[in-house]
Amino acid sequence: MMGGVRRDVSPAADSSAKDHFLATNPASASELAGEPDAAAGGGEPLPFRLGVVGAVLPIVVFLGGTAWLGFSGAPDERGLWPVLIAAMGTGLLFAKQPSEYAAAFVRGMARPIVMLMVLAWLLAGVLSVLLRESGLVHSLVQVGGALGVSGGGFVLLVLLISALFATATGTSLGTILICTPLLYPAAGLLEAKPLAVIGAVLAGATFGDNVSPVSDTTIASASSQDAPIGGVVRSRLRYALPAAAVAAVVLAALGGTDVAAATDPGGRIAGGAHPANLSGDWIALPMLLAPLAAFAMLWRGKGLVESLFAGVAVATAVALAVGLVGPADLLHVDATAYRATGLVLDGMESAVGIVVFTLLLMGVVSPLEEAGVLRRLARRRHRPDGGGRQAARRAELRIFGLTSMAVLLTTHSVVAILAVGDLVKETGRRAGIDRFRRANLLDTTVCTYPFLLPFFIPTILASSATGSGEPFGIARVSALEAGLANAYSWALLVVVLLAVATGWGRRAPSLSSSP
């Protein structure tokens, strides 16, 4: 989800891809190797009053508060800060050693993967502002109008672009960060529903995360079940493509609108831009080199931070060279007010909401892991179900349920896969479920909830990114609304449940290639 790895997915390259994944995800490496990890609860479990119930209560407070705010129409991710502080306070109250709980909270915030996300949010904020202020959205509207793309057709184009980007790079978060500021602001003037546009971005990002051979969830699910990545990707298409087809039909059918961006009596939309300017200026098209530079870096297997930095550097150079912005626009020191202003600072400040949310969320989740809740879940043993199709169905329902519980508790797809991977392998083997089916059940399950529910980073990030439309009169979308509009994840959830219930895609035990 966070970054790409090598694109070679032949059997000979599987180990290289896994090695790269483990090298860039040290916490995951210790889990896969079965080694204790202090940050994940490998030492003495963090003690809580009421045991597991006390350890889970902070997550319950967070989920309850998020649901309340979501249904109340919370404006942005900043509204979740007090909820996360309340969750932390709950943990301090129920922890037998509050100081140890606080230390675990800080360890969660300080993880390398969290710092990676923080840097990515900041750089993406700068890139978004540079693309917006250069007038690229104006030029894209002009291109869309010239090609006759509007309404549901534009939504379908957004889905295609996002899916191709995410599949090629393996990063759903990078797709949201780069595609949303480019495509969402054009919704109003191209007569597309803004909610459908962000739904299409999320759907494409989810599809890529689900099927890309360089996605971290693909690598983690295949590795945990000892399955070759190439075979896993090929077998996964039978579930992903039907869901993608349904998503495309739904989003295209519901994406059109007769309502354009709101204008004032002078014909100017919010933010001061005039529709004639938005639809008649091609000069900013060279700014497309910036997201293309980021895409090229990700395609070559570079990390998300360096790829976004390359995009910022190219955007800055092109904007200055073409004359779209001046040096003083980028950074200006106001000596009389004792402050600095400019587009770079505006972009970084726009990311503060999601940055603080990410830090606090990872802090809340960390003590849960150190309490050993996930390890207890993974070590549970069930009596054998016997044989036959009924046993396989019960085993697959158990796999789906365990994976669902893990991802809901950790709010992190890869951590959830690794937490229950061994149990999934054992449960599946006993029921004659082959390794490809097991890996697909893991991956397809974790590619649903994080892209649907309003307390996961992808939906929160998508909501935050829709702020790029406000200067163009396009309202922000809440995390709850963004998740509801993600037709692909909803369709994928239905496909997974139907596959388990009917046995579609399940191979007979006698033909299984499970090790």
GUMI-48342 format. One record per residue (C-alpha): residue number from 1; residue in one letter; x, y, z. Coordinates in steps of 0.1 Angstrom, whole numbers, plus 2048, in hexadecimal, padded with zeros to 3 digits. Layout:
// GUMI-48342
(NUM A (X Y Z));
...
END
This chain:
// GUMI-48342
(1 M (800 800 800));
(2 M (81B 818 809));
(3 G (836 813 7EE));
(4 G (841 7FE 7D1));
(5 V (85A 7E1 7CE));
(6 R (869 7D0 7B0));
(7 R (852 7CA 793));
(8 D (860 7A8 789));
(9 V (847 78E 796));
(10 S (854 76F 786));
(11 P (85A 751 79E));
(12 A (87F 759 79E));
(13 A (877 77D 7AA));
(14 D (85F 774 7C5));
(15 S (87A 772 7E0));
(16 S (889 793 7D4));
(17 A (868 7A4 7D7));
(18 K (862 795 7FA));
(19 D (885 79F 805));
(20 H (880 7C3 7FA));
(21 F (85E 7C4 80C));
(22 L (86E 7B7 82C));
(23 A (88B 7CE 82A));
(24 T (874 7EC 827));
(25 N (85B 7DF 841));
(26 P (870 7D5 85F));
(27 A (853 7CF 876));
(28 S (843 7B8 85D));
(29 A (863 7A6 858));
(30 S (864 79B 87C));
(31 E (840 78F 87A));
(32 L (847 77A 85B));
(33 A (866 76B 86B));
(34 G (853 763 88B));
(35 E (86B 777 8A0));
(36 P (861 78A 8BE));
(37 D (85E 7B0 8BA));
(38 A (85B 7C7 8D8));
(39 A (847 7DF 8C5));
(40 A (82E 7C4 8BB));
(41 G (82B 7B4 8DD));
(42 G (847 79B 8DA));
(43 G (852 7A0 8FF));
(44 E (83B 7A1 91D));
(45 P (818 7AC 911));
(46 L (80D 7CE 91C));
(47 P (7F5 7C8 939));
(48 F (7D2 7D7 93A));
(49 R (7B6 7D6 953));
(50 L (79B 7BF 946));
(51 G (7B5 7AE 930));
(52 V (7AE 7AD 90B));
(53 V (78E 7C1 910));
(54 G (7A2 7DE 920));
(55 A (7BB 7DC 904));
(56 V (7A1 7DF 8E9));
(57 L (78C 7FB 8FA));
(58 P (7A1 817 8EB));
(59 I (79A 80A 8C8));
(60 V (775 807 8D1));
(61 V (775 82C 8DC));
(62 F (787 836 8BC));
(63 L (76F 822 8A6));
(64 G (750 82F 8B9));
(65 G (75C 853 8B7));
(66 T (764 851 893));
(67 A (742 842 88A));
(68 W (731 85D 89E));
(69 L (745 879 88C));
(70 G (741 868 86B));
(71 F (71B 866 86D));
(72 S (71A 88A 87B));
(73 G (72D 897 85D));
(74 A (74F 89E 86C));
(75 P (760 8B7 855));
(76 D (783 8A8 853));
(77 E (79D 892 864));
(78 R (7A4 8AD 87E));
(79 G (782 8A4 88E));
(80 L (791 882 896));
(81 W (7AE 890 8AB));
(82 P (799 893 8CB));
(83 V (78B 870 8C5));
(84 L (7AF 861 8C4));
(85 I (7B9 875 8E3));
(86 A (79A 866 8F5));
(87 A (7A5 843 8E9));
(88 M (7C8 84A 8F7));
(89 G (7B9 855 918));
(90 T (7A4 835 919));
(91 G (7C4 821 915));
(92 L (7D5 834 931));
(93 L (7B8 82D 948));
(94 F (7B6 808 941));
(95 A (7DC 801 93F));
(96 K (7EA 7F2 95E));
(97 Q (80A 805 957));
(98 P (800 827 947));
(99 S (824 831 942));
(100 E (82B 812 92E));
(101 Y (80B 818 91A));
(102 A (817 83B 912));
(103 A (839 82D 907));
(104 A (827 814 8F0));
(105 F (812 830 8E2));
(106 V (831 844 8DA));
(107 R (842 826 8CB));
(108 G (825 822 8B3));
(109 M (827 846 8A8));
(110 A (84C 843 8A3));
(111 R (84C 825 88C));
(112 P (85F 829 86B));
(113 I (840 822 857));
(114 V (82D 83E 869));
(115 M (849 856 862));
(116 L (848 84B 83E));
(117 M (823 854 83C));
(118 V (829 876 84D));
(119 L (843 87F 834));
(120 A (82D 873 817));
(121 W (80F 888 824));
(122 L (825 8A7 826));
(123 L (834 8A3 803));
(124 A (813 89A 7F4));
(125 G (804 8BA 803));
(126 V (81F 8CF 7F2));
(127 L (81A 8BD 7D1));
(128 S (7F5 8C2 7D3));
(129 V (7F7 8E7 7D8));
(130 L (811 8EC 7BD));
(131 L (7FC 8D9 7A4));
(132 R (7DD 8ED 7AE));
(133 E (7ED 90F 7AE));
(134 S (7FF 909 78D));
(135 G (7DD 906 77C));
(136 L (7E0 8E1 772));
(137 V (7BC 8DA 77B));
(138 H (7B1 8F6 763));
(139 S (7C5 8E5 747));
(140 L (7B7 8C3 74F));
(141 V (794 8D0 74D));
(142 Q (79C 8DF 72B));
(143 V (7A9 8BD 71F));
(144 G (78A 8AB 72D));
(145 G (774 8C4 71C));
(146 A (786 8C0 6FB));
(147 L (784 89A 6FD));
(148 G (75F 89B 706));
(149 V (765 889 727));
(150 S (74C 893 742));
(151 G (734 885 75B));
(152 G (736 85F 75F));
(153 G (750 85D 744));
(154 F (767 873 758));
(155 V (761 85D 777));
(156 L (769 83E 763));
(157 L (789 84F 757));
(158 V (793 857 77B));
(159 L (78D 833 784));
(160 L (7A3 827 768));
(161 I (7C0 83F 76F));
(162 S (7C0 837 794));
(163 A (7BE 811 78E));
(164 L (7DB 812 775));
(165 F (7F0 829 78C));
(166 A (7EA 813 7AB));
(167 T (7F0 7F2 798));
(168 A (810 7FE 789));
(169 T (81E 80D 7A9));
(170 G (80F 7F7 7C4));
(171 T (806 814 7DA));
(172 S (7E2 81D 7E2));
(173 L (7EB 83A 7F8));
(174 G (802 848 7DE));
(175 T (7E6 845 7C5));
(176 I (7CE 859 7DB));
(177 L (7E9 873 7E2));
(178 I (7F1 879 7BE));
(179 C (7D1 873 7AB));
(180 T (7B8 885 7C1));
(181 P (7C7 8A8 7BF));
(182 L (7C9 8A4 799));
(183 L (7A7 896 792));
(184 Y (78F 89F 7AE));
(185 P (78E 8C5 7A9));
(186 A (783 8C0 785));
(187 A (763 8AE 78F));
(188 G (74C 8CC 78F));
(189 L (755 8DB 76E));
(190 L (755 8B9 75D));
(191 E (732 8B2 76B));
(192 A (73D 895 780));
(193 K (731 88E 7A4));
(194 P (74E 896 7BB));
(195 L (745 879 7D1));
(196 A (747 861 7B4));
(197 V (769 86F 7AA));
(198 I (778 869 7CC));
(199 G (767 847 7CC));
(200 A (777 83F 7AB));
(201 V (79A 849 7B8));
(202 L (795 833 7D6));
(203 A (788 817 7C1));
(204 G (7A5 818 7A9));
(205 A (7BE 81B 7C6));
(206 T (7AE 7FC 7D7));
(207 F (7AE 7E8 7B7));
(208 G (7D3 7EF 7B2));
(209 D (7DB 7E6 7D6));
(210 N (7C7 7C6 7D2));
(211 V (7D7 7B9 7B2));
(212 S (7F9 7CA 7AE));
(213 P (816 7B1 7B1));
(214 V (82A 7CD 7C2));
(215 S (810 7D6 7DB));
(216 D (81A 7D0 800));
(217 T (7F9 7BD 806));
(218 T (7FF 7A6 7E8));
(219 I (822 79E 7F4));
(220 A (818 79A 818));
(221 S (7FA 783 810));
(222 A (80F 76E 7F8));
(223 S (82C 76B 80F));
(224 S (818 761 82D));
(225 Q (809 744 81A));
(226 D (829 739 808));
(227 A (81A 741 7E7));
(228 P (82B 74F 7C8));
(229 I (821 773 7C1));
(230 G (81B 76E 79C));
(231 G (803 752 7A2));
(232 V (7F1 765 7BD));
(233 V (7EC 783 7A7));
(234 R (7DF 76E 78A));
(235 S (7C6 75B 7A1));
(236 R (7BB 77B 7B1));
(237 L (7AE 78A 791));
(238 R (790 773 791));
(239 Y (784 786 7B0));
(240 A (791 7A9 7A8));
(241 L (785 7AD 784));
(242 P (760 7A6 78A));
(243 A (761 7BF 7A7));
(244 A (772 7D8 791));
(245 A (758 7D4 776));
(246 V (73C 7DA 78E));
(247 A (74E 7F8 79C));
(248 A (753 807 779));
(249 V (72E 803 770));
(250 V (722 811 791));
(251 L (739 82F 792));
(252 A (734 838 76D));
(253 A (70E 835 771));
(254 L (70C 84A 790));
(255 G (729 862 789));
(256 G (718 87B 773));
(257 T (707 89B 77F));
(258 D (6F7 8BA 770));
(259 V (705 8CF 78C));
(260 A (726 8E1 785));
(261 A (73C 8F4 79D));
(262 A (72A 90F 7B0));
(263 T (730 932 7A4));
(264 D (72B 954 7B3));
(265 P (716 970 7A1));
(266 G (736 97A 78F));
(267 G (739 958 780));
(268 R (758 94F 795));
(269 I (759 92F 7A8));
(270 A (765 92C 7CC));
(271 G (78A 935 7CF));
(272 G (787 951 7B5));
(273 A (78D 93C 795));
(274 H (776 942 777));
(275 P (768 924 764));
(276 A (774 934 743));
(277 N (798 933 750));
(278 L (794 910 75D));
(279 S (789 903 73C));
(280 G (79F 917 725));
(281 D (7C3 915 731));
(282 W (7DB 8FB 724));
(283 I (7FB 90A 731));
(284 A (7FE 8F5 751));
(285 L (7FD 8D4 73F));
(286 P (823 8D0 743));
(287 M (81C 8CD 769));
(288 L (811 8A9 761));
(289 L (836 8A1 761));
(290 A (835 8A4 787));
(291 P (81D 887 78E));
(292 L (82D 874 771));
(293 A (84F 877 782));
(294 A (840 86A 7A2));
(295 F (830 84D 78F));
(296 A (850 845 77D));
(297 M (863 843 79E));
(298 L (84A 82C 7AE));
(299 W (849 817 78E));
(300 R (86F 812 792));
(301 G (86A 806 7B5));
(302 K (874 825 7C8));
(303 G (864 82E 7E9));
(304 L (845 844 7ED));
(305 V (858 861 7FE));
(306 E (874 864 7E4));
(307 S (85A 861 7C8));
(308 L (844 87D 7D6));
(309 F (863 892 7DC));
(310 A (86C 88D 7B7));
(311 G (849 898 7AE));
(312 V (84C 8B7 7C3));
(313 A (86E 8BF 7B4));
(314 V (861 8BB 790));
(315 A (842 8D0 798));
(316 T (857 8EC 7A6));
(317 A (86F 8EC 789));
(318 V (853 8EB 76E));
(319 A (83E 905 77F));
(320 L (85B 91D 782));
(321 A (867 916 75F));
(322 V (845 91C 74F));
(323 G (83E 93A 764));
(324 L (820 92B 776));
(325 V (82D 936 798));
(326 G (84A 94C 7A3));
(327 P (864 945 7BE));
(328 A (852 95C 7D6));
(329 D (833 947 7D2));
(330 L (845 928 7DE));
(331 L (854 938 7FD));
(332 H (852 95C 809));
(333 V (85F 96A 829));
(334 D (84A 986 838));
(335 A (862 998 84F));
(336 T (849 9B0 85C));
(337 A (832 993 868));
(338 Y (84F 97D 872));
(339 R (842 960 85E));
(340 A (847 94D 83E));
(341 T (82C 946 825));
(342 G (829 935 803));
(343 L (81D 916 7F0));
(344 V (836 8FE 800));
(345 L (82A 907 823));
(346 D (805 907 818));
(347 G (80A 8E4 80B));
(348 M (81A 8D7 82B));
(349 E (800 8E8 841));
(350 S (7E4 8D8 82D));
(351 A (7F2 8B6 838));
(352 V (7F2 8BD 85D));
(353 G (7D0 8AD 862));
(354 I (7D8 88B 853));
(355 V (7FB 88C 863));
(356 V (7EF 890 887));
(357 F (7D3 877 880));
(358 T (7EC 85D 874));
(359 L (803 862 892));
(360 L (7E8 85F 8AB));
(361 L (7D8 841 89A));
(362 M (7F8 82E 899));
(363 G (7FE 837 8BD));
(364 V (7DC 829 8C7));
(365 V (7E1 808 8B4));
(366 S (804 801 8C2));
(367 P (7FB 7F9 8E6));
(368 L (7E0 7E1 8D9));
(369 E (7FC 7CE 8C7));
(370 E (813 7CF 8E5));
(371 A (7F7 7C1 8FA));
(372 G (7FA 7A1 8E5));
(373 V (7D6 7A2 8D9));
(374 L (7DF 799 8B5));
(375 R (7F6 77E 8C0));
(376 R (7DB 76E 8D5));
(377 L (7C4 770 8B8));
(378 A (7DD 760 8A1));
(379 R (7E5 744 8B9));
(380 R (7C1 739 8BE));
(381 R (7BC 715 8B2));
(382 H (79B 706 8A6));
(383 R (790 6E2 8A6));
(384 P (792 6D2 883));
(385 D (774 6D6 86E));
(386 G (777 6B5 85C));
(387 G (777 6B4 836));
(388 G (761 6BE 819));
(389 R (753 6DE 80B));
(390 Q (742 6E8 82B));
(391 A (763 6E6 83E));
(392 A (774 6FB 823));
(393 R (758 715 825));
(394 R (75A 717 84B));
(395 A (77F 71A 849));
(396 E (77D 736 830));
(397 L (763 748 845));
(398 R (77B 746 862));
(399 I (797 754 84D));
(400 F (781 770 842));
(401 G (776 777 866));
(402 L (799 776 875));
(403 T (7A7 78D 85A));
(404 S (78A 7A5 85E));
(405 M (78F 7A7 883));
(406 A (7B5 7AC 880));
(407 V (7B2 7C8 867));
(408 L (796 7D9 87B));
(409 L (7AB 7D8 89A));
(410 T (7CD 7E3 88B));
(411 T (7BF 7FA 870));
(412 H (7DC 7EE 85B));
(413 S (7D9 7D5 83E));
(414 V (7FC 7C6 83F));
(415 V (7FE 7C3 865));
(416 A (7DC 7B1 864));
(417 I (7E9 798 849));
(418 L (808 790 85C));
(419 A (7F6 78D 87D));
(420 V (7DF 771 872));
(421 G (7F4 763 855));
(422 D (800 744 867));
(423 L (7DD 73C 874));
(424 V (7CE 741 852));
(425 K (7E8 729 843));
(426 E (7E1 70E 85D));
(427 T (7BC 712 85B));
(428 G (7BC 711 835));
(429 R (7D3 6F3 833));
(430 R (7BD 6DE 84A));
(431 A (79F 6E6 834));
(432 G (7B1 6E0 813));
(433 I (7B1 704 808));
(434 D (7CE 70B 7F1));
(435 R (7E8 726 7F7));
(436 F (7DC 73D 7DB));
(437 R (7B8 73D 7E9));
(438 R (7C5 744 80C));
(439 A (7DA 761 800));
(440 N (7BD 76F 7EC));
(441 L (7A5 76D 80A));
(442 L (7BF 780 81E));
(443 D (7C5 79C 805));
(444 T (7A2 7A1 7F8));
(445 T (795 7A4 81C));
(446 V (7AF 7BF 826));
(447 C (7A7 7D2 806));
(448 T (783 7D8 811));
(449 Y (780 7E7 834));
(450 P (79E 800 832));
(451 F (78F 810 812));
(452 L (76B 810 81F));
(453 L (76A 819 844));
(454 P (770 83D 850));
(455 F (78A 835 86A));
(456 F (7A5 827 853));
(457 I (7C1 83B 844));
(458 P (7B7 837 81F));
(459 T (794 845 824));
(460 I (7A1 861 83B));
(461 L (7BC 869 822));
(462 A (7A3 86A 805));
(463 S (78D 881 819));
(464 S (7AA 898 820));
(465 A (7B5 898 7FC));
(466 T (793 8A4 7F0));
(467 G (79C 8C5 801));
(468 S (7AE 8CC 7E0));
(469 G (78C 8D3 7D0));
(470 E (782 8EF 7E8));
(471 P (794 90B 7D5));
(472 F (780 900 7B6));
(473 G (75E 900 7C8));
(474 I (75E 8DA 7CD));
(475 A (755 8D0 7F1));
(476 R (769 8B8 806));
(477 V (75C 895 80A));
(478 S (75C 884 82C));
(479 A (76F 863 832));
(480 L (74D 852 837));
(481 E (740 85F 816));
(482 A (761 856 804));
(483 G (75F 832 810));
(484 L (73B 82E 807));
(485 A (743 83A 7E4));
(486 N (75F 820 7DF));
(487 A (74B 808 7C9));
(488 Y (768 7F0 7C4));
(489 S (76D 7E7 7E8));
(490 W (748 7E2 7ED));
(491 A (747 7CB 7CF));
(492 L (766 7B9 7DA));
(493 L (757 7B3 7FC));
(494 V (738 7A3 7EC));
(495 V (74F 78E 7D4));
(496 V (763 781 7F2));
(497 L (744 777 805));
(498 L (734 767 7E7));
(499 A (755 754 7DF));
(500 V (756 746 803));
(501 A (731 73D 803));
(502 T (730 72C 7E1));
(503 G (753 71F 7DE));
(504 W (759 733 7BE));
(505 G (77E 733 7B7));
(506 R (785 718 7D1));
(507 R (799 6FA 7C4));
(508 A (792 6D7 7CF));
(509 P (7AA 6C9 7EA));
(510 S (7B6 6AE 7D3));
(511 L (7C2 6C8 7BA));
(512 S (7D0 6E0 7D3));
(513 S (7F3 6EB 7CF));
(514 S (7F5 6F6 7F4));
(515 P (817 6ED 803));
END
